[in-house]
Amino acid sequence: MLNDVSINAMYYSQRDILLSVYTEQLPISQKLIFIMQHNILAVTKAAKMLDDKTIVYNAKIKTTENNLKNININTSPQSDQSFQLPHGHKKCIQFIRSIKTLRSLLRSDFKRNRF
């Protein structure tokens, strides 16, 4: 059974990965972004069932649903030729951390047969 702490941890890990995808400009497909947004929606709905702050969760659910509607999964990912590695040590470390976190998330979802 999920508790409030684990739901919040899952929500923030998904959200942080999505933020890193956009800020670090990781070359991933729109399908994967759609899957992550869908996971955020599922976690937010589960949190809403456990908590009394439904107004906050309703706003998050509405925002996530709008994000899902705006994703075109048929769009091709960024080409390999246009991809550039980040400059500077800090940016490289953030980039590697983002990829590691994304990898662990994908592995976890794959083990739970979500793909």
N, C-alpha and C positions, 0 to 999 in steps of 0.2 A: 504494500500500500504506500502510495506517495504521501509525503507530508509537505507542509508548507515550505520548509527549508529546501528540500530537494527540488520542488517545483520552481522556486525562485532561482536556485542554482542552474537548473536546466534553461530557464528563460534567459538569464543573463549570459550564459555561455553561448547560446544560439545568437543572441543579439550582438554580443561582442565579436563573434565570428563574422556575422554579416557586416558589421562596421569595419572590420579589418579588410574584408573583401573589397569594400568600396574605397577605403582610405589607402590601402596598399596597392590597389588596382590589380588584384590577383586575376589572372586570366581563367575564369571559370564560366561555365555555361549558365544560361538563364534558367535551365531546368533545375540545376543545383540550387540556385538562389530561390526558385519557387519551392523546392523541397524544404529548405531552411525556413522560409517564411511560413510554410504550412506547419512545420514543427513548432514555431513560435506561437501560431494560432492555437494549436492543440494544447500547448502548455498553459497559455493564458486562459483558455476555457476551463482547464482543470483547476487552475488557481482560483478562478471565479467561483467555482463550486465549493471550495474550501474556505473562502473568506467572505466577510460581510461587506467589503468595500466594492460593491458591484459597479458603482459609477466609474471608478478608476479603471476597472477591468473592461467595462463596456467601451470606453474610449480606446483602450489598447486593442480590443478585438476589432473595432470598426476601422482603426488605422491599418491594422494588419490585413484585414479583408480588402481594403482599398489598394494596399501594396500588391496583394495577390492578383487583383484585377488588372493592374498596370503592367504586370510582367508578361512579356511575349516570349513564350518558351521556344518559339520557332526561330528566334534570332540566333545567329551563329556567334560563338564566343570570339573573343579577341584573337587575332591571328598571332602566330608565334613570332613573325617578323616584327610586329609592332611592339612586342613586349620588351621592356627594359628593366634590368635589375636596379634596385634602389641604390642611391649613392650615399655613402657614409656608413659607419659602423652601426649606429643606432637604428637606422632604417633597415639595414640588413638583418639585424637581430629581431626587429619587429616582424619583418617579412617571414623569417624562418619560424618564429613562434606562431604566426598566423597559420602557416602551412601545417605545422605540427598539430595545432588545435583542430583545424579542419580535417586532417587525417584521422585523428582520434574520434571525432564526431562521426565521420563517415564509417569508420570501422564499427563503432557502437551501433549505428543504425543498420548496418549490413548484418550484424550478428542477430539483431532483433527482427530480421526479415522485413525491413521497411522499404527495401529497394526491390 
